[in-house]
Amino acid sequence: MARQLEKIKEELDKLTRRRDSLNERIKALQDEYTEAENTMVTNAFHEAGLTLEQFSELLQKMGNRLPNREDLEEVQDK
């Protein structure tokens, strides 16, 4: 019986280490994704030549959709 408990404990420890390793990798990938997403938004902001106020207005106007050319032009014209 003690051997059976030992084997279960070894497997549990092994899986716990694997879970911890996967959790670390998931966190790293989430951070990497967020950083890439932020970079993409920042680059779009600069490429469009918007001021911070114009960018804020564009975001408010968009709501839950992507901006179209007309939205961008309207904000840039102000």
C-alpha positions in Angstrom: 0.0 0.0 0.0 2.9 2.4 0.8 4.4 1.8 -2.7 1.0 2.7 -4.3 0.8 5.9 -2.3 4.4 6.7 -3.3 3.7 6.2 -7.0 0.6 8.4 -6.8 2.6 11.1 -5.0 5.3 11.0 -7.6 2.8 11.3 -10.4 1.0 14.1 -8.6 4.3 16.0 -8.1 5.3 15.5 -11.8 1.9 16.8 -13.0 2.1 19.8 -10.6 5.5 20.7 -11.9 4.2 20.5 -15.5 1.1 22.6 -14.6 3.3 25.2 -13.0 5.6 25.3 -16.1 2.6 25.6 -18.4 1.1 28.4 -16.3 4.4 30.3 -16.5 4.4 29.8 -20.3 0.8 30.9 -20.6 1.6 34.1 -18.6 4.6 34.8 -20.8 2.6 34.4 -23.9 -0.2 36.6 -22.6 2.3 39.3 -21.8 3.9 39.0 -25.2 0.5 39.2 -26.9 -0.5 42.3 -24.9 2.8 44.0 -25.8 2.4 43.2 -29.5 -1.1 44.5 -29.4 -0.1 47.7 -27.7 2.7 48.2 -30.2 0.3 47.7 -33.1 -2.1 50.3 -31.7 0.7 52.8 -31.0 2.1 52.3 -34.5 -1.4 52.9 -36.0 -1.8 56.0 -33.9 1.5 57.4 -35.2 1.0 56.4 -38.8 -2.4 58.2 -38.9 -0.7 61.3 -37.6 -3.3 61.8 -34.9 -3.0 63.9 -31.8 -3.9 62.2 -28.5 -7.2 64.1 -28.4 -8.0 63.0 -32.0 -7.1 59.4 -31.1 -9.3 59.5 -28.0 -12.2 60.9 -30.1 -11.8 58.2 -32.7 -11.9 55.5 -30.0 -15.0 56.9 -28.5 -16.6 57.2 -32.0 -15.7 53.6 -32.8 -17.5 52.0 -29.9 -17.2 48.2 -30.4 -16.3 48.3 -34.1 -13.2 49.0 -36.1 -12.8 52.4 -37.6 -13.2 53.0 -41.2 -11.6 55.5 -43.5 -14.4 58.1 -43.1 -14.1 58.0 -39.3 -10.3 58.6 -39.5 -10.7 61.4 -42.0 -13.4 63.1 -40.0 -11.2 63.1 -36.9 -8.2 64.3 -38.8 -10.1 67.2 -40.3 -10.8 68.7 -36.9 
